Amino acid sequence: MASKIIEGKILSVSGPLVTADGMRGASIQDVCHVGHDKLIGEIIEIGGDVASIQVYEETTGLGHGDPLLSLGEPLSVELGPGLMAMMFDGIQRPLDDLLQVTGSNFLRKGINIPALSRDKTWHFKPAAEVGGQVFSGDIIGTVVETAGVSHKIMMPHGLSGTVQKIEEGTFKVDDTVCEILDDNNEVHEITMVQKWPVRRPRPIAEKISPSQPFITGQRIIDTFFPVMKGGTAAIPGPFGAGKTVVQHQIAKWANVDIVVYIGCGERGNEMTDVMNEFPELIDPVTNRPIMERTILIANTSNMPVAAREASIYTGITIAEYYRDMGYSVAIMADSTSRWAEALREMSGKHEEKADDEGNPTYHGRRLRIYY
């Protein structure tokens, strides 16, 4: 159950780390609106009335006594039609929309835009029938998202029941497309958009052992360093050795349905290369631009460092969502070292104990999200 909304006051500001009092009753991982500009933050520690908040935007201008509001819900992403071919920042704000709103090539603090457009319409085709039983994860309908991706609208996790109403038509993502009667005779209105906490893995029935090769399209990798679908791999090397170029090539030519590419602390020009090249490259399967099967999470080195840490979880959650539809998804995070830099900076601000190499003691546990 979500925590209640809590109002507090800022005590101190140290870079992206803010402390506030009056926060008794709030929960760790709750999203907060920080300051008068309502900057996005997340509670990372609570002690009595005092909470520590990790802010995902520039904190310049915040001061003692400024308001802070805990929203009582964890940092989440929106999942639904409209994700494909989009470019988001580390907390899933659409960068193209931010550009239009601000008229600037740089992020401005305090601007919150829905990840999925509330104006665009989609043609919904039912896959369930009135009177039929549906359970968590069942596909209740489909939407053509791009030429190669049929977006499958799934039942929300934890909900099952009987279909009371469902019909074909053109809808916005937040319109009701289906009504479900659960076992307690309560009616639930289902839309095409769901929210999922980024730090909670999406549920699975079982972990399937890898059995098919992941063809990267690079002969040297496929011959000497083969990878399985469902497996993981790392490309170690110093700065400037070509790790990013290799990942670009894999994103272009791998035998997958969807690519989620995370630029975690990378240079802005590297993400620009992706944006310039992918719309021009043609997918041999669909004969459409490769960008139509790609989702970019861009939290470059000049963006707030706190959101860099969250960008990995944002990308993984989106990848798991399309995996649940049955698609083969390749997720690439570039780079692990700069993600670790973000952890080190946040840990240092919080005065946590570090290991021999300066990393926080929980660094190894966090790395499990990769390996």
ABEGO torsion letter per residue (X at the ends): XBBBBBBBBBABBBEABBBBBGABGBBBGBBBBBEAAGBBBBBABBBEABBBBBBABBABGBBBGBBBBBAGBBBBBBBEBGABGBBBBAAGBBAAAAAAAAGBABBBBGBBBBABBAABBBBBBBABBBGBBBBBGBBABBBBABAABBBBBBBBBGBBEBBABBBBEBBBAABBABBBBBAAGBBBBBBABBBBBAABBBBBABBBBBABBBBAGBAAAAAABBBBBGBBBBBBEBBGAGAAAAAAAAAAABBBABBBBBBBGBBAAAAAAAAAAAAABBBAAAGBBAAAABBBBBBBAABBAAAAAAAAAAAAAAAAAAAAAGBBBBBBBOBAAAAAAAAAAAAAAAGBBBBAAGBBAAAAAAAAAAX
